[in-house]
Amino acid sequence: MNSHLISRTECVKYLGGIIDDKLNWKPHITLVKMQVSKASGIICKFRHYIPFRSLKTVYYSLVYSPLRYAITS
């Protein structure tokens, strides 16, 4: 493109989603699974120390948002 070499990459992050060179969502799903796993560990450890309302806020910010991102319906 205009005498510039365009390199090929295996994965690209675009608008918060990760897509690989085969137009597969596996890297994105792996990332979301790691985020949800970490967040559920945090919620599990803090559930005895902070009120339920605060846990719910943590859930919606750390778990619900990544799960619902880019879902159209």
N, C-alpha and C positions, 0 to 999 in steps of 0.2 A: 504494500500500500504506500504509494508515493516514495518508492525505493527504500522503505523501512521493512525490516524483517519482522514478521509477526511470529512469535514463538507459541508453540502448542503447550497447553497445560492440562494436567489430569483433572483438576477441580478448580472451580471458580465460585467465588461468593458474590452473588448479585442480589441486591435488595434484601439482604438478610437470609437468603436461601443459598445452600451450597449444592451445585450441580456438577456432576463429573462429565468427562468427555463423551460418555455414551448416553447422555441425558437421563441419568439415573439419579434417584434421590437418596441412595444409601448413605453417602457421607453426611447429608443433612440430618437424616434420621439418627445416625450414630451420635451426632453432636447434640441433638435434642434429647436423646436418651441419657447422655452424660449429664446434661443440665438438670433434667428432671430427677435423676438419681441423687445428685448432690443436694438439690433443694429438698427432696424428701428426707434425706439424712439430717439436714438442718432442722426441718420441722419436727422430726422424730425426737431429736435431742432436746429441743426447746419446749416441747409440748407440756412438760410438767412445770415450767418456770414462767411462761408468759400466758396471758389470757387468750381464750379461743378467738376472740375478735382480731387480735394481733396475728395469730397463726393463719387466720383466713386471709389477712392482708398479704402476708408472706407468700401464701399459696397462690393468690391471684397475680402477684408480681413475678414470682420465680418459676411457677409451674404452668399456670393457665395461659399466660401470655405466649411462651414459646410453643405450646401445643396448638394454640388457635391461630398462630401467625400464618398468613397466606391461605387460609381456608376460605373459600369463596361463598359457601352456603351457610 
